[in-house]
Amino acid sequence: MPLVIIAIGVLLLLILIMGFKLNTFVSLIIVSVIVALALGMPMADVMKSIESGLGGTLGHIALIFGMGAMLGRLIADAGGANRIATTLIDKFGEKNIQWAVLFASFIVGIALFLEVTIVLLVPIIFSIAKELKVSIVKLGLPMVTAALCTHAFLPPHPGPTAVSAEYGANIGLVLIYGIIVAIPTVILAGILYPKLAKKIVPTAFTREGSESFGIQKTFKLEDTPGFGISVFTALFPVILMALGAAIDMIQPAMGFGDNFFVKVIRFIGNSSTAMLLSLLFALYTMGLRRNVSIKTLMNSCTSAINSLGMLLLIIGGGGALKQVLMDGGVGDYVAKLFEGSAMSPVFFAWTVAAILRICLGSGTVATLTTAGLVLPSLATVPDVNLELVALATGAGSAIASHVNDAGFWMVKESLGMTLKEAFGTYTVLSTIVALSGLACTLILDIFI
């Protein structure tokens, strides 16, 4: 019965969002209330459970998420992202233009959210496609692949950050393993698949794209920060978190205790500390060093946060639904169903996330809801690698982007494709990202 209630809840969520065009956050809260009551939760406890789930989820990620948004905006507004993209394209040359776009998008995508990466880079690749007389889709697919992979696998993006916190996984290790998983995945989905897609939907590769889409601030290259400092600023949080993760891995093998040096590295490698230090570093490299006023820099930070308001609420709403499922006993029920099952926790997490993603559209909501269903089953499995379970959840949340996903429409419109062409390119591409992510995570699970 609990699974039937979940299915009805998911269906109701789809009807509210797609049929009645209701706001996603409002829809999540409504469905959370209905599901809680249907699961037999006492009325007095329903709103407490929702508030606990919403507050608990945002308490874990709001700091990282908010500062990550400000960091990305500072790099974008200074022209750093523009410098990264154009420099790499110049260095790679026309023959390897897809590799250049993939590499640039991956670097930019680490610091920026998926939608921001797409909006930022579409005007740049449009102008390159026009100059080189190639299809916008040829360059667009590597770009969206890199953006999707960083969104699904790498903190400080909301999904990986939130699910790592829910599982109790080490965010630094999730980042390192995520990069290992992402590298073959972006090559497979962003470079190799487009060659096949050209045969499946050849008309897509004649598209010129939408020149008016996402028009951004234009920069003179000489007015932007240098390539080296732009890349270093974008990767600074990654470097700090990687240092913290490295200490966690090295310390047991080396056998040294928690001395002052180790404590300092752990402190700066903590995801929240790393994001704070990176934001301060970006304020200097992208602003003060270039004689940009504090007021201008703070305006950039404020605008980044203002645009995040609803997204944060939606993430909180996903956490509320997750908490209701847990408090209503659904997680325990699912755990009992799989009790004694030989299914790997990694594969189980991927499967649940994939089903929810296809049904709900939002990868972030699917990720958070998956955590509520998977958490109880993890307690029954000894020596489970929580970081890999978090990565598998992220991989599943990328699968089969279609009409109920805002990102699908964003890619379709920005690259000027028809629905059929978008299904043949981006929907298949996102599925390859999910499957490749699962395969790489399972391989890591053998060796780690």
Salt bridges, closest charged atoms under 4 A:
GLU166 OE1 - LYS322 NZ 2.74
GLU211 OE2 - LYS130 NZ 3.76
ASP248 OD1 - ARG266 NE 2.74
ASP258 OD1 - ARG266 NH1 3.13
ASP405 OD2 - ARG357 NH2 3.13
GLU413 OE2 - LYS412 NZ 2.87
GLU421 OE2 - ARG207 NH2 2.81
